């Protein structure tokens, strides 16, 4: 059957509301980090939903939007896996210097894989609901724009299905991602010091993180010719998803948390996006290879 994208967005909102209420009831002081005094989070969430619907409407005849029993099962599996592994790393001490809560998250490869393999709806649900679950288990509360941002990571990774020729999409994405990463490096050069955990901190070391992320993008493009188009495609679509998703959340925090543009970019976007791109570049192809091996063996 054909998916009605708005119905899945309603399901996501319902799950977010339930977990927010549960979080508030279990720990009233720490559990419900949702400030109703500012509705900026709602405005940006609605803008994201509107953008998703526009893309869906323009490409609604594509098989990428088909959701059947298999996709629904994968949504549940993907969200559960991402939530559990996100919680495991949220609970660790592997934190990244930033103006907000950012941790090393190898699990980012999960929404990338599920979006790439099963389509944008499955990817969005995996990323968004999985992030809500992971934050809930960690006791961090609910942060709607970051939940939507994680959903966008899986959604954009699933856009590969909108392009019959993966090689052509890879050629374009390589230079787009390199350009966006170069722009992030410029932001760091312009304002290398931002308030991290209450103290002005030099973030210029992240220049190398972003450069490595860019190198991974270029390597994915050229190694893809030897290792197969799938390897390049999942790396590059995953990287674009991370840039779009984390960029959306960081940009929204300009209004939600009162950051300046450069503080949001250097203090939130760069620390979250750079390591995530590298993690996804390493792990997503491995997970895809394992998934392809299983499906080839089972014939599904």
DRENZABA-175808 format. One line per 4 residues: number of its first residue (from 1); their letters; for each residue y, z, x of N, C-alpha, C. Coordinates in nm, 2 decimals. Each point is the difference from the previous one (the first is absolute). Example, Ala and Ser with C-alpha at 12.3 -4.5 7.8 and 13.67 -1.06 7.14 Angstrom:
1 = as = -0.57 0.78 1.32 0.12 0.00 -0.09 0.12 0.00 0.09  0.11 -0.07 -0.04 0.11 0.00 0.09 0.11 0.08 -0.08
END
This chain:
1 = xxxx = -0.12 0.00 0.08 0.12 0.00 -0.08 0.12 0.00 0.09  0.12 -0.05 -0.06 0.12 0.00 0.08 0.07 0.14 -0.01  0.05 0.04 0.11 0.07 0.13 0.01 0.13 -0.01 -0.07  0.04 0.11 -0.07 0.14 0.02 -0.04 0.06 0.10 0.09
5 = xxxx = 0.08 -0.05 0.09 0.05 0.08 0.11 0.07 0.13 -0.05  0.07 -0.01 -0.11 0.08 0.11 -0.04 -0.10 0.12 -0.04  -0.12 -0.04 -0.05 -0.09 0.11 -0.04 -0.04 0.08 0.12  -0.02 -0.06 0.11 -0.04 0.07 0.12 0.11 0.08 0.06
9 = xxxx = 0.13 -0.04 -0.02 0.11 0.08 0.04 0.01 0.12 -0.08  -0.03 -0.01 -0.13 0.00 0.11 -0.09 -0.10 0.11 0.04  -0.12 -0.05 0.04 -0.11 0.09 0.04 0.05 0.07 0.13  0.06 -0.07 0.09 0.05 0.06 0.12 0.10 0.11 -0.03
13 = xxxx = 0.10 -0.03 -0.09 0.10 0.10 -0.04 -0.07 0.12 -0.06  -0.10 -0.02 -0.09 -0.07 0.11 -0.06 -0.07 0.09 0.10  -0.06 -0.06 0.10 -0.07 0.08 0.10 0.10 0.08 0.08  0.11 -0.07 0.04 0.10 0.07 0.07 0.06 0.12 -0.07
17 = xxxx = 0.02 -0.01 -0.13 0.05 0.11 -0.09 -0.10 0.11 0.00  -0.13 -0.03 -0.02 -0.10 0.10 -0.01 -0.01 0.08 0.13  0.00 -0.07 0.11 -0.01 0.07 0.13 0.12 0.08 0.03  0.12 -0.05 -0.04 0.12 0.08 0.02 0.00 0.13 -0.08
21 = xxxx = -0.04 -0.01 -0.13 -0.01 0.12 -0.08 -0.11 0.10 0.06  -0.11 -0.06 0.04 -0.10 0.09 0.06 0.05 0.06 0.13  0.08 -0.07 0.08 0.05 0.05 0.12 0.10 0.11 -0.03  0.08 -0.02 -0.10 0.10 0.10 -0.04 -0.06 0.13 -0.05
25 = xxxx = -0.12 -0.01 -0.07 -0.07 0.11 -0.06 -0.07 0.08 0.11  -0.05 -0.07 0.10 -0.08 0.07 0.11 0.09 0.07 0.10  0.12 -0.06 0.02 0.10 0.06 0.10 0.14 -0.04 -0.05  0.05 0.08 -0.09 0.13 -0.03 -0.06 0.12 -0.02 0.11
29 = xxxx = -0.01 0.08 0.11 0.11 -0.01 0.10 -0.01 -0.12 0.09  -0.13 -0.03 0.04 -0.02 -0.10 0.10 -0.06 -0.13 -0.06  -0.07 0.01 -0.11 -0.08 -0.11 -0.04 0.07 -0.11 -0.07  0.11 0.02 -0.06 0.06 -0.11 -0.08 0.13 -0.04 0.06
33 = xxxx = -0.01 -0.09 0.10 0.12 -0.05 0.07 0.06 -0.12 -0.07  0.05 0.02 -0.12 0.06 -0.11 -0.07 0.13 0.05 -0.06  0.11 -0.05 0.05 0.13 0.05 -0.03 0.06 -0.08 -0.12  0.00 0.06 -0.12 0.05 -0.07 -0.11 0.16 -0.01 -0.01
37 = xxxx = 0.06 0.07 0.09 0.15 0.00 0.01 0.05 -0.14 0.04  -0.08 -0.07 0.07 0.03 -0.14 0.04 -0.11 -0.09 -0.05  0.04 -0.10 -0.08 -0.10 -0.09 -0.05 -0.01 -0.13 0.08  0.05 0.01 0.13 -0.01 -0.12 0.09 -0.15 -0.04 0.01
41 = xxxx = -0.09 0.10 0.01 -0.14 -0.04 0.02 -0.05 -0.08 -0.12  0.05 0.03 -0.12 -0.05 -0.07 -0.12 0.06 -0.14 0.00  0.13 -0.01 0.04 0.06 -0.14 0.01 -0.08 -0.09 0.09  -0.03 0.05 0.12 -0.07 -0.08 0.10 -0.14 -0.03 -0.04
45 = xxxx = -0.06 0.10 -0.06 -0.14 -0.03 -0.05 0.00 -0.11 -0.11  0.10 0.01 -0.09 0.01 -0.11 -0.10 0.03 -0.13 0.06  0.09 0.00 0.10 0.03 -0.13 0.07 -0.13 -0.06 0.06  -0.08 0.09 0.07 -0.12 -0.05 0.06 -0.10 -0.06 -0.11
49 = xxxx = -0.01 0.07 -0.11 -0.09 -0.05 -0.11 0.05 -0.13 -0.05  0.14 -0.01 -0.02 0.05 -0.13 -0.04 -0.03 -0.11 0.09  0.02 0.03 0.13 -0.03 -0.11 0.10 -0.15 -0.04 0.00  -0.09 0.10 -0.02 -0.14 -0.03 0.00 -0.03 -0.09 -0.12
53 = xxxx = 0.07 0.03 -0.12 -0.03 -0.08 -0.12 0.05 -0.14 0.02  0.12 -0.01 0.07 0.05 -0.14 0.02 -0.10 -0.08 0.08  -0.05 0.06 0.11 -0.10 -0.08 0.08 -0.12 -0.03 -0.08  -0.05 0.10 -0.08 -0.11 -0.03 -0.09 0.02 -0.11 -0.10
57 = xxxx = 0.12 0.00 -0.06 0.04 -0.10 -0.10 0.00 -0.14 0.06  0.05 -0.01 0.12 0.02 -0.13 0.07 -0.14 -0.05 0.04  -0.09 0.09 0.02 -0.13 -0.05 0.05 -0.12 0.05 -0.09  0.03 0.02 -0.13 -0.09 0.06 -0.09 -0.13 -0.08 -0.02
61 = xxxx = 0.00 -0.13 0.03 -0.12 -0.08 -0.01 -0.09 0.01 0.11  0.04 0.07 0.11 -0.09 0.01 0.12 -0.11 0.10 -0.03  -0.12 -0.03 0.06 -0.11 0.08 -0.01 0.02 0.14 0.07  0.11 0.01 0.08 0.02 0.12 0.07 0.03 0.12 -0.09
65 = xxxx = 0.05 -0.03 -0.13 0.03 0.10 -0.09 -0.11 0.04 -0.10  -0.11 -0.07 0.02 -0.12 0.03 -0.09 -0.05 0.14 0.03  -0.02 0.08 -0.10 -0.06 0.13 0.01 -0.11 0.02 -0.09  -0.12 0.01 0.05 -0.12 0.03 -0.08 -0.06 0.13 0.04
69 = xxxx = -0.13 0.02 -0.04 -0.06 0.13 0.03 -0.01 0.03 0.15  -0.03 -0.11 0.07 -0.01 0.02 0.15 0.13 0.05 0.06  0.11 -0.06 -0.04 0.13 0.04 0.05 0.03 0.14 -0.04  -0.03 0.04 -0.12 0.03 0.14 -0.05 -0.08 0.10 0.08
73 = xxxx = -0.12 -0.03 0.03 -0.09 0.09 0.08 0.06 0.01 0.14  0.05 -0.12 0.06 0.06 0.01 0.13 0.13 0.07 0.00  0.08 0.00 -0.10 0.12 0.08 -0.01 -0.04 0.15 0.01  -0.10 0.04 -0.07 -0.04 0.15 0.01 -0.05 0.03 0.14
77 = xxxx = -0.08 -0.08 0.05 -0.06 0.02 0.14 0.11 0.00 0.10  0.09 -0.10 0.00 0.11 -0.01 0.09 0.09 0.12 0.00  0.05 0.03 -0.12 0.09 0.11 -0.02 -0.06 0.13 0.05  -0.13 0.03 -0.03 -0.07 0.12 0.04 -0.01 0.00 0.16
81 = xxxx = -0.04 -0.11 0.06 -0.01 0.00 0.14 0.13 0.02 0.07  0.10 -0.07 -0.05 0.14 0.01 0.07 0.05 0.14 -0.02  -0.02 0.06 -0.12 0.05 0.14 -0.02 -0.06 0.10 0.09  -0.13 -0.01 0.01 -0.08 0.10 0.08 0.04 -0.02 0.15
85 = xxxx = 0.00 -0.12 0.05 0.03 -0.02 0.14 0.15 0.03 0.03  0.08 -0.04 -0.09 0.15 0.04 0.02 0.01 0.15 0.01  -0.07 0.07 -0.09 0.01 0.15 0.00 -0.05 0.05 0.13  -0.11 -0.05 0.06 -0.05 0.04 0.12 0.10 -0.01 0.12
89 = xxxx = 0.07 -0.11 0.00 0.10 -0.01 0.10 0.13 0.06 -0.03  0.03 0.02 -0.13 0.12 0.08 -0.03 -0.02 0.14 0.04  -0.12 0.05 -0.01 -0.03 0.14 0.03 -0.01 0.02 0.15  0.00 -0.10 0.08 -0.01 0.01 0.15 0.13 0.03 0.06
93 = xxxx = 0.00 0.02 0.13 0.13 0.02 0.07 0.05 -0.13 0.06  -0.05 -0.11 -0.04 0.04 -0.13 0.07 0.12 -0.05 -0.08  0.11 0.06 0.02 0.13 -0.03 -0.07 0.08 -0.09 0.09  0.09 -0.08 -0.06 0.09 -0.09 0.07 0.14 0.05 -0.02
97 = xxxx = 0.08 0.00 0.11 0.14 0.05 -0.01 0.08 -0.09 -0.10  0.05 0.06 -0.11 0.07 -0.08 -0.10 0.09 0.09 -0.08  0.08 -0.05 -0.09 0.09 0.08 -0.08 -0.08 0.05 -0.12  -0.12 -0.04 -0.02 -0.08 0.05 -0.12 -0.14 0.02 0.05
101 = xxxx = -0.10 0.01 -0.10 -0.14 0.03 0.03 -0.07 -0.13 0.04  -0.02 -0.02 0.12 -0.07 -0.12 0.05 -0.12 0.04 0.09  -0.12 -0.04 -0.02 -0.11 0.03 0.08 -0.07 -0.13 0.04  -0.08 0.01 0.11 -0.08 -0.11 0.04 -0.11 -0.02 -0.11
105 = xxxx = -0.01 -0.13 -0.05 -0.08 -0.02 -0.12 -0.09 -0.12 0.03  -0.11 0.01 0.07 -0.10 -0.11 0.01 -0.05 -0.05 -0.14  0.01 0.09 -0.10 -0.05 -0.04 -0.13 0.08 -0.11 -0.06  0.11 -0.04 0.06 0.09 -0.11 -0.06 -0.08 -0.13 -0.01
109 = xxxx = -0.11 -0.01 0.08 -0.08 -0.12 0.00 -0.07 -0.01 -0.14  -0.02 0.11 -0.07 -0.07 -0.01 -0.13 0.07 -0.08 -0.10  0.13 0.03 -0.04 0.07 -0.08 -0.10 0.01 -0.15 0.05  0.02 -0.01 0.13 0.01 -0.14 0.05 -0.13 -0.08 -0.02
113 = xxxx = -0.12 0.06 0.03 -0.13 -0.06 -0.03 -0.02 -0.03 -0.15  0.02 0.10 -0.08 -0.02 -0.01 -0.14 0.09 -0.10 -0.07  0.12 -0.01 0.05 0.09 -0.10 -0.05 -0.04 -0.14 0.04  -0.03 -0.01 0.13 -0.04 -0.13 0.05 -0.13 -0.05 -0.06
117 = xxxx = -0.10 0.09 -0.02 -0.13 -0.04 -0.04 -0.01 -0.02 -0.15  0.07 0.09 -0.08 -0.02 0.00 -0.14 0.13 -0.04 -0.09  0.11 -0.02 0.07 0.12 -0.05 -0.07 0.11 0.10 -0.01  0.12 -0.05 -0.04 0.12 0.09 0.01 -0.01 0.12 -0.10
121 = xxxx = -0.06 -0.02 -0.11 0.00 0.12 -0.10 -0.09 0.11 0.06  -0.12 -0.04 0.05 -0.08 0.10 0.07 0.07 0.07 0.12  0.07 -0.09 0.08 0.07 0.06 0.11 0.11 0.09 -0.04  0.08 -0.03 -0.10 0.10 0.09 -0.04 -0.05 0.13 -0.05
125 = xxxx = -0.10 -0.01 -0.09 -0.06 0.12 -0.05 -0.06 0.09 0.11  -0.07 -0.06 0.10 -0.06 0.07 0.11 0.11 0.08 0.08  0.11 -0.08 0.03 0.10 0.06 0.08 0.08 0.11 -0.07  0.04 -0.03 -0.12 0.09 0.09 -0.08 -0.07 0.13 -0.04
129 = xxxx = -0.12 -0.02 -0.07 -0.07 0.11 -0.05 -0.06 0.08 0.11  -0.05 -0.07 0.11 -0.06 0.07 0.11 0.10 0.08 0.07  0.13 -0.04 0.01 0.10 0.08 0.07 0.04 0.12 -0.09  0.00 -0.02 -0.13 0.03 0.11 -0.09 -0.11 0.11 0.02
133 = xxxx = -0.12 -0.04 0.00 -0.11 0.09 0.02 0.00 0.07 0.14  0.03 -0.08 0.10 0.00 0.06 0.14 0.11 0.10 0.01  0.12 -0.03 -0.06 0.11 0.10 0.01 -0.02 0.12 -0.09  -0.07 -0.02 -0.11 -0.03 0.11 -0.09 -0.10 0.10 0.07
137 = xxxx = -0.10 -0.06 0.06 -0.10 0.09 0.07 0.06 0.07 0.12  0.11 -0.06 0.06 0.07 0.06 0.11 0.10 0.10 -0.04  0.03 0.01 -0.13 0.10 0.09 -0.05 0.14 -0.04 0.02  0.01 -0.13 0.03 0.14 -0.06 0.03 0.08 -0.03 -0.13
141 = xxxx = -0.07 -0.01 -0.11 0.07 -0.04 -0.13 0.00 -0.15 -0.02  0.08 -0.04 -0.09 0.00 -0.14 -0.04 0.14 -0.07 0.04  -0.01 -0.11 0.08 0.12 -0.07 0.04 -0.01 -0.15 -0.05  0.05 -0.02 -0.12 -0.03 -0.13 -0.07 0.03 -0.13 0.08
145 = xxxx = 0.11 0.00 0.08 0.03 -0.12 0.07 -0.09 -0.03 0.12  -0.06 0.11 0.05 -0.09 -0.01 0.11 -0.14 -0.04 -0.06  -0.03 0.05 -0.12 -0.12 -0.04 -0.06 0.00 -0.15 -0.04  0.12 -0.04 -0.05 0.01 -0.15 -0.03 0.00 -0.08 0.13
149 = xxxx = 0.07 0.06 0.10 0.00 -0.07 0.13 -0.14 -0.03 0.05  -0.09 0.11 -0.01 -0.14 -0.02 0.05 -0.07 -0.10 -0.09  0.03 0.00 -0.13 -0.05 -0.10 -0.09 0.04 -0.14 0.04  0.12 -0.02 0.04 0.05 -0.13 0.04 -0.07 -0.05 0.13
153 = xxxx = -0.05 0.09 0.08 -0.08 -0.04 0.12 -0.12 -0.07 -0.04  -0.08 0.06 -0.09 -0.12 -0.07 -0.05 0.03 -0.12 -0.09  0.11 0.00 -0.07 0.04 -0.11 -0.09 0.03 -0.12 0.09  0.08 0.01 0.10 0.04 -0.11 0.08 -0.12 -0.05 0.08
157 = xxxx = -0.08 0.09 0.05 -0.12 -0.05 0.07 -0.09 -0.09 -0.09  0.01 0.03 -0.13 -0.08 -0.08 -0.10 0.06 -0.13 -0.03  0.13 -0.02 0.04 0.07 -0.13 -0.03 -0.07 -0.12 0.08  -0.08 0.04 0.09 -0.07 -0.11 0.08 -0.08 -0.09 -0.10
161 = xxxx = -0.05 0.06 -0.11 -0.07 -0.08 -0.10 0.08 -0.10 -0.08  0.14 0.01 0.01 0.08 -0.09 -0.06 0.02 -0.13 0.08  -0.05 0.00 0.12 0.01 -0.11 0.10 -0.14 -0.06 0.02  -0.03 -0.12 -0.05 -0.13 -0.06 0.02 -0.03 -0.03 0.15
165 = xxxx = 0.11 -0.03 0.08 -0.02 -0.03 0.14 0.05 0.12 0.08  -0.09 0.08 0.05 0.03 0.13 0.07 0.07 -0.04 0.13  -0.04 -0.11 0.06 0.06 -0.03 0.14 0.14 -0.02 -0.01  0.05 -0.08 -0.11 0.14 -0.02 -0.01 0.08 0.12 -0.03
169 = xxxx = -0.06 0.10 -0.07 0.07 0.12 -0.03 0.01 0.08 0.13  -0.10 0.00 0.08 0.00 0.07 0.13 0.11 -0.05 0.09  0.01 -0.14 0.01 0.10 -0.05 0.09 0.14 0.05 -0.04  0.03 0.00 -0.13 0.14 0.04 -0.04 0.01 0.15 0.02
173 = xxxx = -0.10 0.08 -0.03 0.01 0.15 0.01 0.02 0.05 0.14  -0.06 -0.07 0.10 0.01 0.04 0.14 0.14 0.02 0.04  0.08 -0.10 -0.03 0.14 0.00 0.05 0.09 0.09 -0.09  -0.03 0.00 -0.13 0.07 0.09 -0.09 -0.01 0.15 0.05
177 = xxxx = -0.13 0.04 0.02 -0.02 0.14 0.04 0.06 0.03 0.14  -0.01 -0.10 0.09 0.06 0.02 0.13 0.16 0.02 -0.01  0.06 -0.08 -0.09 0.14 0.01 -0.03 0.04 0.14 -0.06  -0.08 0.04 -0.09 0.03 0.13 -0.07 -0.02 0.12 0.10
181 = xxxx = -0.10 -0.01 0.09 -0.02 0.10 0.10 0.11 0.00 0.10  0.05 -0.12 0.04 0.11 -0.01 0.09 0.13 0.06 -0.06  0.01 -0.01 -0.13 0.12 0.06 -0.07 -0.01 0.15 0.00  -0.12 0.05 -0.01 -0.02 0.15 0.01 0.04 0.05 0.13
185 = xxxx = -0.04 -0.08 0.11 0.03 0.04 0.14 0.16 0.00 0.01  0.06 -0.09 -0.06 0.15 0.00 0.01 0.06 0.12 -0.06  -0.06 0.04 -0.12 0.05 0.13 -0.06 -0.01 0.12 0.09  -0.12 0.01 0.07 -0.02 0.11 0.09 0.11 -0.01 0.12
189 = xxxx = 0.02 -0.12 0.05 0.10 -0.01 0.11 0.14 0.04 -0.05  0.04 -0.03 -0.12 0.13 0.03 -0.06 0.01 0.15 -0.02  -0.10 0.07 -0.05 0.01 0.14 -0.03 -0.14 0.07 0.04  -0.01 0.03 0.13 -0.13 0.05 0.05 -0.02 0.15 -0.04
193 = xxxx = 0.11 0.07 -0.03 -0.01 0.14 -0.03 0.01 0.03 -0.15  -0.09 0.07 -0.05 0.00 0.04 -0.15 -0.04 0.14 -0.01  0.03 0.07 -0.11 -0.03 0.14 -0.02 -0.15 0.01 -0.04  -0.08 0.04 0.10 -0.14 0.02 -0.02 -0.03 0.15 -0.01
197 = xxxx = -0.05 0.05 -0.11 -0.03 0.14 -0.02 0.12 0.09 0.04  0.12 -0.05 -0.04 0.12 0.08 0.02 0.07 -0.01 0.13  -0.06 -0.08 0.09 0.06 -0.02 0.13 0.02 -0.15 0.03  0.11 -0.04 0.07 0.02 -0.14 0.03 -0.10 -0.03 0.11
201 = xxxx = -0.08 -0.11 -0.03 -0.11 -0.04 0.09 0.01 -0.14 0.03  -0.03 -0.03 0.13 0.00 -0.14 0.05 -0.12 -0.07 -0.04  0.01 -0.10 -0.09 -0.12 -0.08 -0.05 -0.02 -0.13 0.08  0.07 -0.02 0.11 -0.01 -0.12 0.07 -0.14 -0.03 0.05
205 = xxxx = -0.09 0.10 0.01 -0.13 -0.03 0.04 -0.08 -0.08 -0.10  0.05 0.00 -0.12 -0.07 -0.08 -0.11 0.03 -0.15 0.02  0.09 -0.04 0.09 0.02 -0.14 0.03 -0.13 -0.06 0.05  -0.07 0.08 0.09 -0.13 -0.05 0.05 -0.11 0.00 -0.11
209 = xxxx = 0.01 0.09 -0.09 -0.10 0.00 -0.11 0.02 -0.13 -0.08  0.12 -0.04 -0.03 0.03 -0.12 -0.08 -0.03 -0.12 0.08  0.02 0.00 0.13 -0.04 -0.12 0.08 -0.15 -0.02 0.00  -0.07 0.11 0.01 -0.15 0.00 0.00 -0.04 -0.06 -0.14
213 = xxxx = 0.06 0.05 -0.10 -0.03 -0.05 -0.14 0.03 -0.15 0.00  0.11 -0.05 0.06 0.02 -0.14 0.00 -0.10 -0.08 0.08  -0.04 0.06 0.11 -0.10 -0.07 0.08 -0.13 -0.01 -0.08  -0.04 0.10 -0.07 -0.12 -0.01 -0.08 0.01 -0.11 -0.11
217 = xxxx = 0.12 -0.02 -0.05 0.02 -0.11 -0.10 -0.02 -0.14 0.07  0.06 -0.01 0.12 -0.02 -0.13 0.07 -0.14 -0.02 0.04  -0.07 0.10 0.05 -0.14 -0.01 0.04 -0.09 -0.03 -0.12  0.04 0.06 -0.11 -0.08 -0.03 -0.12 0.01 -0.15 -0.04
221 = xxxx = 0.11 -0.06 0.02 0.02 -0.14 -0.03 -0.08 -0.09 0.09  0.00 0.03 0.13 -0.07 -0.09 0.10 -0.15 0.03 0.01  -0.03 0.13 -0.01 -0.14 0.04 0.01 -0.08 -0.04 -0.13  0.08 -0.02 -0.10 -0.06 -0.04 -0.13 -0.07 -0.14 0.01
225 = xxxx = 0.05 -0.08 0.09 -0.06 -0.13 0.02 -0.14 0.01 0.06  -0.02 0.11 0.08 -0.14 0.02 0.05 -0.08 0.09 -0.08  0.06 0.10 -0.06 -0.08 0.10 -0.07 -0.01 -0.03 -0.15  0.08 -0.10 -0.05 -0.01 -0.04 -0.14 0.13 0.03 -0.07
229 = xxxx = 0.03 -0.08 -0.10 0.13 0.01 -0.07 0.01 0.13 -0.07  -0.11 0.06 -0.04 0.00 0.13 -0.07 0.06 0.11 0.08  -0.03 0.00 0.13 0.05 0.11 0.09 0.16 -0.01 0.01  0.05 -0.12 0.02 0.14 -0.02 0.01 0.07 0.03 -0.14
233 = xxxx = -0.06 -0.04 -0.11 0.06 0.01 -0.13 0.01 0.15 -0.04  -0.11 0.08 0.02 0.01 0.14 -0.05 0.10 0.08 0.09  0.00 -0.04 0.13 0.10 0.07 0.09 0.14 -0.03 -0.05  0.03 -0.12 -0.02 0.14 -0.04 -0.03 0.04 0.03 -0.14
237 = xxxx = -0.08 -0.02 -0.10 0.03 0.04 -0.13 0.01 0.16 -0.01  -0.09 0.07 0.08 0.01 0.14 0.00 0.13 0.05 0.06  0.04 -0.07 0.11 0.13 0.04 0.07 0.12 -0.02 -0.09  0.00 -0.12 -0.08 0.11 -0.02 -0.09 0.00 0.10 -0.11
241 = xxxx = -0.12 0.04 -0.05 -0.01 0.10 -0.10 0.06 0.13 0.04  -0.03 0.04 0.12 0.05 0.12 0.06 0.15 0.00 0.01  0.06 -0.11 0.05 0.14 -0.02 0.02 0.07 0.01 -0.14  -0.06 -0.07 -0.10 0.06 0.00 -0.13 -0.01 0.14 -0.07
245 = xxxx = -0.12 0.05 0.01 -0.02 0.13 -0.07 0.08 0.12 0.06  -0.01 0.01 0.13 0.07 0.11 0.07 0.15 -0.03 0.00  0.04 -0.12 0.01 0.14 -0.04 0.00 0.06 0.03 -0.14  -0.07 -0.02 -0.11 0.04 0.03 -0.13 0.03 0.15 -0.01
249 = xxxx = -0.10 0.08 0.04 0.01 0.15 -0.01 0.12 0.05 0.08  0.01 -0.04 0.12 0.11 0.04 0.09 0.13 -0.04 -0.05  0.01 -0.12 -0.05 0.13 -0.05 -0.06 0.04 0.09 -0.12  -0.10 0.03 -0.08 0.03 0.08 -0.12 0.05 0.14 0.04
253 = xxxx = -0.05 0.05 0.11 0.04 0.14 0.04 0.15 0.00 0.04  0.06 -0.11 0.02 0.15 0.00 0.03 0.07 0.06 -0.12  -0.05 -0.03 -0.12 0.06 0.06 -0.12 -0.06 0.13 -0.04  -0.13 0.01 0.02 -0.07 0.12 -0.05 0.03 0.12 0.09
257 = xxxx = 0.00 -0.02 0.13 0.02 0.11 0.10 0.13 0.00 0.07  0.08 -0.10 -0.03 0.14 -0.01 0.05 0.00 -0.04 0.15  -0.10 -0.07 0.05 0.00 -0.05 0.13 0.10 -0.12 0.02  0.05 -0.02 0.12 0.07 -0.13 0.03 -0.11 -0.11 0.01
261 = xxxx = 0.04 -0.12 0.00 -0.09 -0.11 0.02 -0.08 0.01 0.13  0.07 0.02 0.11 -0.06 0.01 0.13 -0.09 0.12 0.01  0.04 0.11 -0.05 -0.09 0.12 0.00 -0.13 -0.03 -0.08  0.01 -0.06 -0.11 -0.12 -0.04 -0.08 -0.09 -0.09 0.08
265 = xxxx = 0.06 -0.10 0.06 -0.08 -0.10 0.07 -0.06 0.06 0.13  0.08 0.06 0.08 -0.04 0.06 0.13 -0.08 0.13 -0.02  0.04 0.08 -0.09 -0.06 0.13 -0.02 -0.12 0.00 -0.09  -0.02 -0.10 -0.09 -0.11 -0.01 -0.09 -0.08 -0.13 0.01
269 = xxxx = 0.06 -0.11 -0.01 -0.07 -0.13 0.00 -0.07 -0.02 0.13  0.07 0.01 0.11 -0.06 -0.03 0.13 -0.12 0.10 0.03  0.02 0.13 -0.01 -0.12 0.09 0.03 -0.12 -0.02 -0.09  0.02 -0.04 -0.12 -0.11 -0.02 -0.10 -0.06 -0.14 0.02
273 = xxxx = 0.09 -0.11 0.01 -0.05 -0.13 0.00 -0.07 -0.04 0.13  0.06 0.03 0.11 -0.05 -0.04 0.13 -0.15 0.05 0.02  -0.02 0.13 0.00 -0.14 0.04 0.01 -0.10 -0.05 -0.10  0.05 -0.02 -0.13 -0.08 -0.05 -0.10 -0.04 -0.14 0.02
277 = xxxx = 0.09 -0.08 0.05 -0.03 -0.14 0.03 -0.11 -0.01 0.11  0.01 0.09 0.10 -0.10 0.00 0.11 -0.13 0.05 -0.05  0.00 0.10 -0.08 -0.13 0.06 -0.06 -0.07 -0.11 -0.08  0.08 -0.07 -0.09 -0.06 -0.10 -0.09 -0.05 -0.12 0.08
281 = xxxx = 0.08 -0.04 0.11 -0.05 -0.11 0.08 -0.13 0.02 0.07  -0.03 0.13 0.03 -0.12 0.03 0.07 -0.12 0.02 -0.10  0.03 0.08 -0.11 -0.10 0.04 -0.09 -0.03 -0.09 -0.11  0.10 -0.07 -0.06 -0.02 -0.08 -0.11 -0.10 -0.12 0.02
285 = xxxx = 0.01 -0.07 0.12 -0.10 -0.10 0.02 -0.14 0.05 0.02  -0.01 0.12 0.06 -0.14 0.06 0.01 -0.06 0.04 -0.13  0.09 0.05 -0.09 -0.05 0.03 -0.14 -0.04 -0.13 -0.07  0.08 -0.10 0.02 -0.03 -0.13 -0.07 -0.13 -0.06 0.05
289 = xxxx = -0.02 0.01 0.13 -0.12 -0.05 0.06 -0.12 0.08 -0.06  0.01 0.13 -0.01 -0.11 0.08 -0.06 -0.02 -0.04 -0.14  0.11 -0.02 -0.08 -0.01 -0.03 -0.14 -0.07 -0.14 -0.01  0.04 -0.09 0.08 -0.06 -0.14 -0.01 -0.15 0.01 0.04
293 = xxxx = -0.03 0.08 0.09 -0.15 0.01 0.04 -0.08 0.06 -0.12  0.06 0.10 -0.06 -0.07 0.06 -0.12 -0.02 -0.10 -0.11  0.11 -0.07 -0.03 -0.01 -0.09 -0.12 -0.09 -0.12 0.04  -0.01 -0.04 0.12 -0.09 -0.11 0.04 -0.14 0.05 -0.01
297 = xxxx = -0.02 0.13 0.03 -0.14 0.05 -0.01 -0.05 0.02 -0.14  0.10 0.05 -0.09 -0.04 0.03 -0.14 0.02 -0.12 -0.09  0.07 -0.10 0.05 0.02 -0.12 -0.08 0.11 0.02 -0.11  0.08 0.10 0.01 0.10 0.03 -0.10 0.14 -0.04 0.05
END
